[in-house]
Amino acid sequence: MAEQEIINHAKAIYELSKDRGRKWQHKFKEVLSEILIIVFAVSISIWFHNWSESWKDRSEEKEFYIGLKKDLQADLVEMHGDRDGYKHNLVGVAYFESVGRGSAFALDSFNRYYGLIFGNTQIAPRISRFEALKSSGRLDIIRNRELLIAISDLYQKDFPHVAMVNEYFNNWRQHSIFPFVIDHLLLDSTGNGTNWPAVLRTPQMRMLIHQEQGMKDCADAYTLAINKAELIVREIDKEVK
């Protein structure tokens, strides 16, 4: 019922209350009737408003899920690539350590694991959609509370943890192994190193290369984030089907 009609019924009650020409029993019945109409109208209005807000929330929830799934699918491609890179580097550690112990140096193998020394791994998850919903105070539109917890954990714990271990490992390369190589590597006229076997066999380089645990920590952090993201994608599929 329109707001104006509610006002009209309220005016009718007021007019009835001032009408001294009717018996109070008759006025009581009419006033009660008008009150019941107003109560019913207000209840319908509240119900319709709540239904409209609920429909809007469900629409926003679905839109958020669909967008978040796209974000996570793109993030998963990058995370799988980064984790594979760390696993590849773990094989590279074994190769460099074997050269350090005196095994033959092979240029093709060196080129395959070159990134262990000069690489850099970063994670740049697509967080704007989650952060926008969070900052707007609208996280409550997500009805599945377990899914909400998983999403919040991924963006507020898992992704930051991956970034932290990446930063640790990148700093190791940038501030430890890279400067040592620059100080000890001899270059030819084309800029290629000419004494890699000697560099790899120095005690300092052998110690610097021995960083398997750091890379395992990085790979494990990625695995946790990947598993959480894949779980969320599966749960989103259930919610929007």
C-alpha positions as CSV (number, residue, x, y, z in Angstrom):
1,M,0.0,0.0,0.0
2,A,1.3,3.5,-0.9
3,E,2.5,5.7,1.8
4,Q,-0.1,8.3,1.0
5,E,-2.9,5.8,1.6
6,I,-1.4,5.0,5.1
7,I,-1.5,8.7,5.8
8,N,-5.1,8.9,4.7
9,H,-6.1,6.2,7.1
10,A,-4.2,7.9,9.9
11,K,-6.2,11.1,9.1
12,A,-9.4,9.1,9.1
13,I,-8.6,7.9,12.6
14,Y,-7.9,11.4,13.7
15,E,-11.2,12.7,12.3
16,L,-13.1,9.8,13.9
17,S,-11.6,10.7,17.2
18,K,-12.9,14.2,17.0
19,D,-16.4,13.2,15.8
20,R,-18.7,13.8,18.8
21,G,-21.8,12.9,16.9
22,R,-21.2,9.1,16.9
23,K,-21.4,6.7,19.8
24,W,-18.1,5.6,21.1
25,Q,-18.8,1.9,20.3
26,H,-19.3,2.7,16.7
27,K,-16.2,5.0,16.6
28,F,-14.2,2.3,18.3
29,K,-15.0,-0.3,15.6
30,E,-14.1,2.1,12.8
31,V,-10.9,3.3,14.5
32,L,-9.9,-0.4,15.1
33,S,-10.6,-1.2,11.5
34,E,-8.5,1.7,10.3
35,I,-5.7,0.7,12.7
36,L,-5.8,-2.9,11.4
37,I,-5.6,-1.6,7.9
38,I,-2.6,0.6,8.7
39,V,-0.8,-2.3,10.6
40,F,-1.4,-4.6,7.6
41,A,-0.2,-2.0,5.2
42,V,2.9,-1.3,7.2
43,S,3.6,-5.0,7.5
44,I,3.3,-5.5,3.8
45,S,5.5,-2.5,3.1
46,I,8.2,-3.8,5.5
47,W,7.9,-7.3,3.9
48,F,8.2,-5.9,0.4
49,H,11.2,-3.7,1.4
50,N,13.0,-6.7,3.0
51,W,12.2,-8.9,0.0
52,S,13.6,-6.2,-2.3
53,E,16.8,-5.9,-0.2
54,S,17.2,-9.6,0.0
55,W,16.8,-9.9,-3.8
56,K,19.4,-7.1,-4.2
57,D,21.8,-8.9,-1.9
58,R,21.4,-12.2,-3.7
59,S,22.0,-10.5,-7.0
60,E,25.2,-8.8,-5.6
61,E,26.3,-12.1,-4.0
62,K,26.0,-14.0,-7.3
63,E,27.8,-11.2,-9.2
64,F,30.6,-11.2,-6.6
65,Y,31.0,-15.0,-6.8
66,I,31.2,-15.0,-10.6
67,G,33.8,-12.2,-10.6
68,L,35.8,-13.8,-7.8
69,K,35.9,-17.1,-9.6
70,K,37.5,-15.4,-12.6
71,D,40.0,-13.7,-10.4
72,L,41.0,-16.9,-8.7
73,Q,41.2,-18.9,-11.9
74,A,43.7,-16.3,-13.2
75,D,45.6,-16.4,-9.9
76,L,45.7,-20.1,-10.0
77,V,47.5,-20.1,-13.4
78,E,50.1,-17.8,-12.0
79,M,50.5,-19.7,-8.7
80,H,50.9,-23.0,-10.4
81,G,53.6,-21.5,-12.6
82,D,55.4,-20.0,-9.6
83,R,55.2,-23.3,-7.6
84,D,56.5,-25.2,-10.6
85,G,59.4,-22.7,-10.8
86,Y,60.3,-23.4,-7.2
87,K,60.2,-27.2,-7.7
88,H,62.4,-26.7,-10.8
89,N,64.8,-24.7,-8.7
90,L,65.0,-27.5,-6.2
91,V,66.3,-29.7,-9.0
92,G,68.7,-26.9,-9.9
93,V,70.1,-26.8,-6.3
94,A,71.0,-30.5,-6.7
95,Y,72.7,-29.8,-9.9
96,F,74.7,-26.8,-8.6
97,E,75.7,-28.7,-5.5
98,S,76.9,-31.6,-7.6
99,V,79.1,-29.2,-9.6
100,G,80.3,-27.7,-6.4
101,R,81.4,-31.2,-5.2
102,G,83.4,-31.6,-8.5
103,S,81.0,-33.1,-11.0
104,A,81.3,-32.0,-14.6
105,F,79.9,-28.6,-15.5
106,A,77.4,-28.7,-18.4
107,L,76.4,-25.4,-20.0
108,D,72.9,-26.6,-21.1
109,S,72.2,-27.8,-17.6
110,F,73.4,-24.5,-16.2
111,N,71.2,-22.5,-18.6
112,R,68.2,-24.7,-17.5
113,Y,68.6,-23.7,-13.8
114,Y,70.0,-20.2,-14.3
115,G,66.9,-18.7,-12.7
116,L,67.9,-20.1,-9.3
117,I,70.6,-17.5,-9.2
118,F,69.1,-14.5,-11.0
119,G,65.4,-15.1,-10.9
120,N,62.7,-13.3,-8.9
121,T,59.3,-14.6,-7.9
122,Q,56.4,-12.3,-7.1
123,I,52.7,-12.9,-6.4
124,A,50.2,-10.3,-7.4
125,P,46.7,-11.7,-6.6
126,R,43.7,-9.9,-7.9
127,I,42.5,-8.6,-4.6
128,S,40.5,-5.5,-5.6
129,R,37.1,-7.3,-5.8
130,F,37.4,-8.7,-2.3
131,E,38.8,-5.5,-0.8
132,A,36.0,-3.5,-2.3
133,L,33.4,-5.7,-0.8
134,K,35.2,-5.7,2.5
135,S,35.7,-2.0,2.7
136,S,32.0,-1.4,1.8
137,G,31.0,-3.5,4.8
138,R,29.0,-5.8,2.6
139,L,30.7,-9.1,3.3
140,D,27.5,-10.2,5.0
141,I,25.8,-10.7,1.6
142,I,27.8,-14.0,1.5
143,R,25.4,-16.4,3.1
144,N,27.7,-19.4,3.2
145,R,29.7,-18.6,6.3
146,E,32.2,-21.3,5.8
147,L,32.9,-20.1,2.3
148,L,33.2,-16.5,3.6
149,I,35.8,-17.7,6.1
150,A,37.7,-19.5,3.4
151,I,37.7,-16.4,1.1
152,S,38.8,-14.1,4.0
153,D,41.6,-16.5,5.0
154,L,42.9,-16.7,1.4
155,Y,43.1,-13.0,1.0
156,Q,44.1,-12.0,4.5
157,K,46.4,-15.0,5.5
158,D,47.4,-17.3,2.6
159,F,48.2,-14.7,-0.1
160,P,50.2,-12.5,2.4
161,H,52.1,-15.6,3.6
162,V,53.1,-16.4,0.0
163,A,54.2,-12.9,-0.5
164,M,56.3,-13.0,2.7
165,V,58.2,-16.2,1.8
166,N,58.7,-14.9,-1.7
167,E,60.2,-11.7,-0.3
168,Y,62.5,-13.8,1.9
169,F,63.8,-15.9,-0.9
170,N,64.1,-12.9,-3.3
171,N,66.1,-11.1,-0.7
172,W,68.4,-14.1,-0.3
173,R,69.1,-14.0,-4.1
174,Q,69.4,-10.3,-4.3
175,H,71.5,-9.6,-1.3
176,S,73.6,-12.8,-0.9
177,I,74.0,-15.0,-3.9
178,F,73.8,-12.3,-6.6
179,P,76.5,-10.0,-5.2
180,F,78.8,-12.9,-4.6
181,V,78.5,-14.0,-8.3
182,I,79.1,-10.4,-9.5
183,D,82.2,-10.2,-7.4
184,H,83.7,-13.5,-8.6
185,L,82.4,-14.2,-12.0
186,L,84.7,-13.3,-15.0
187,L,83.1,-12.2,-18.2
188,D,84.2,-12.4,-21.8
189,S,83.7,-9.7,-24.4
190,T,80.1,-10.8,-25.0
191,G,79.2,-10.7,-21.3
192,N,79.1,-14.4,-20.7
193,G,80.7,-15.9,-17.6
194,T,83.9,-17.8,-18.3
195,N,84.6,-19.4,-14.8
196,W,81.2,-20.7,-13.6
197,P,82.7,-24.0,-12.5
198,A,85.2,-22.3,-10.3
199,V,82.6,-20.0,-8.8
200,L,80.2,-22.8,-8.1
201,R,83.0,-24.8,-6.3
202,T,84.0,-22.0,-3.9
203,P,83.0,-22.8,-0.3
204,Q,81.0,-19.6,0.0
205,M,79.0,-20.3,-3.2
206,R,78.3,-23.9,-2.1
207,M,77.0,-22.6,1.2
208,L,74.8,-19.9,-0.5
209,I,73.4,-22.4,-2.9
210,H,72.3,-24.7,-0.1
211,Q,68.8,-23.3,0.2
212,E,66.5,-26.2,-0.3
213,Q,64.4,-25.5,2.8
214,G,63.7,-22.0,1.8
215,M,62.4,-23.1,-1.6
216,K,60.4,-25.9,0.0
217,D,58.8,-23.4,2.3
218,C,57.9,-21.2,-0.7
219,A,56.5,-24.2,-2.7
220,D,54.5,-25.3,0.4
221,A,53.1,-21.8,0.9
222,Y,51.9,-21.8,-2.7
223,T,50.4,-25.3,-2.3
224,L,48.3,-24.1,0.7
225,A,47.1,-21.0,-1.3
226,I,46.4,-23.1,-4.4
227,N,44.4,-25.7,-2.4
228,K,42.4,-23.0,-0.7
229,A,41.7,-21.2,-4.0
230,E,40.6,-24.4,-5.7
231,L,38.3,-25.2,-2.8
232,I,36.7,-21.8,-3.1
233,V,36.2,-22.2,-6.8
234,R,34.5,-25.5,-6.3
235,E,32.2,-24.0,-3.6
236,I,31.3,-21.1,-5.8
237,D,30.2,-23.5,-8.5
238,K,27.8,-25.0,-6.0
239,E,26.5,-21.6,-5.0
240,V,25.8,-20.2,-8.4
241,K,24.6,-23.4,-10.2
